[in-house]
Amino acid sequence: MASTRDIRRRIKSVKNTRQITKAMELVAASKMKKAQQAALSGRPYAELMARMLGAIADRVEEAHHPFLVRREVRTRGILLVTTDKGLAGPLNSNLFKMVTEITTPAKYVVIGRKGAQFIARTHRDLLADFSVTDRVAFSEVKVVAEFLVQQFLEGTVDTVEILWPHFRNTLVQVPTLLPLLPLSSVKDVLQDLRADAGEGARTSQAASQQMLFEPDPQTVLSALLPLYVNREIHQQVLDAKASEHSARMVAMKTAKDNATKLLGDLTLEYNKARQAAITQEILEIAAAQFTAA
């Protein structure tokens, strides 16, 4: 049995760990709420874009836009969204497992230090890596989106796909691979936007048909589709941030609960050790008195 001094040291260490994990849990919970609110704040933008695309969908020749032209896929372009820090449970490892299952030629653009380290460690083709703050400002993500679009237009990659931890609820974050470019059609883009925006984008179709486009619908479409790509990437990075903070909050709560349980076991062990020491001292005193008599 360990000495009471050693047990006291372990109890102190576990108490400090529990205090740290509890603080990290509270911080992650606060950041998670902010990330969820940021993800929901994009709905009005999606609604307006859906109305504009709804009015323009039947007025353009889709095949003329490079985002809508399908070509032979020789090299896939994948944006991998991970965390900068650890202590997020299996969030990153689930993403890395999906990456290892990709057997076709692919080049990677990474958001997050953990993902960049994994791609370099496994000797995969890394085009660039970026980092974003917890606020996930649109200006930060726009740089990533423009780089991916440039690689797609130049032919370096033949697709643009996003692999990120999709936030379903606080306990569930599902690694998801979303094809983004080339787009299937303007009408499919419109359907996705309406789904993101909610029922508000489905109202007043007659009002949307009264829109006038200057100089012409094709030029407006050429400006709208890059905005759509930027918005999709920004939305998924916001979603990944919510997943990160949720996973970290759950991991820290589990660590705090385990520390509490371990603290109870150590306290019981300490009391038993102290009681055994006291009993031993009493027996020694009694034996000494008996010998003296």
PyMOL commands that set and color helices and strands:
alter all, ss='L'
color gray80, all
select helices_A, chain A and resi 4-40+43-56+62-64+66-68+91-100+113-121+138-154+186-197+199-202+205-209+217-292
alter helices_A, ss='H'
color red, helices_A
select strands_A, chain A and resi 76-81+106-111+125-130+160-167+173-181
alter strands_A, ss='S'
color yellow, strands_A
deselect
rebuild
show_as cartoon
